[in-house]
Amino acid sequence: MTDRESTNNLLIFSVPKASQTYEGKASKVILSTGESYAYIGIALGILGFIIPVIFSIAGIGFGYFATRNGEKSFGKIAMIVSFASLAVGIKAIIIILTYMGFI
């Protein structure tokens, strides 16, 4: 067995590259960098309704990264969702602290 044959056996699944064709159809990259940042930003913005300060600020950052990587409208949506969750979360924290008598 040659070295080339032994390295080919190590690959269990072959992953097509972005320019390769697979079963007669051209494959493509599923998500661009900006899209993936935007999806992460939206997910963090939604999680920001649970823990507002940490997740919302991270979602705003990922939305910004998405706009910088070519997804202007999708990144803005991520930032809007994150800002909304931050505002609602901070308001909820203030209401809870006021109700408990800390403020």
N, C-alpha and C positions, 0 to 999 in steps of 0.2 A: 504494500500500500504506500502510495506517495504522500507527501505532505499536503498536496492539494486535495486529495481524496479525503484525508482525515479531517481537514477543516470544513469541507462541505458536509460531512456527517454531523458536525456539531450544530448546524443550523436546523432547528426543528421546524420552524415556520419561516417561510420566505416572505419578507415584507417588500412589496413593490415600491420603487422610488417614484417621485412625483412625475417623472418624465416617462416611465415605463407604461406599457399597455398590459392589461390583465383581462384575459378572456375576450379579446377583441375590442375592449373599451379602454379609452385613455383614463388612467387613474389621475386623481388630483389630490392636492393637499386638502385635508378636511377643514382645518381652521388655520387662519393666519394668526400671527402673533397678536395683532390688535384685537381680533375677535376673541381669542382666548382670554386676554386681559379683560375685555368687556364682560364676558360670561362670568369670570371670577369676581369682577366688581359688582355685578348684579347679585350674585349669590351672597357675597359679603354684605351687600346693602340689605338684603332680605334678612340675613342673620343678625343684622344690626338692630332689628326690632326686638331681639332677645337681649343682646349685650351691646348697647348702642355705641359706647365710646370706642371700643376696640375695633369691632367689625365695621362700623360705619366709616371710620377714618381710613381703615384699610381699603374699603370699597371705593372711597373717593380717590385714593391713590391709584388703584388699579384702573378706575375710569379715566384718570388723567393719562396713565400709561397707554391706554387704548386709543385715546385721541392723538397722542404723540406718534403712534404706530399706524396711523391711517384710518382708524375707525372713528371718525369724528362724531357722527350722530349716535352710534351705538355706545361709544364711550361717554357721551353726554347723558344718555339714558342711565347708564350705570352711576354716574355722579349724582344725578337727580334722585334716583332711588336711595342712594347712600345718604345724601343730604336730608331727605325726608325721614329716613329712619333715625338719623342723628337728632333731628328736631323733635320727633315724636318721643324718642327715648329719653332725651334730656327733660322734656316736659313731664313725662311719666315719673322720672326720678324725683323731680321737684315736687310733684303732687304726692308721691309716696312719702317723701321726707317731711313734707308739711303735715300730712295726715298723722304721721307718727310723732310729731312734735319736735323734730330736730331743727326745723327752720321756723 
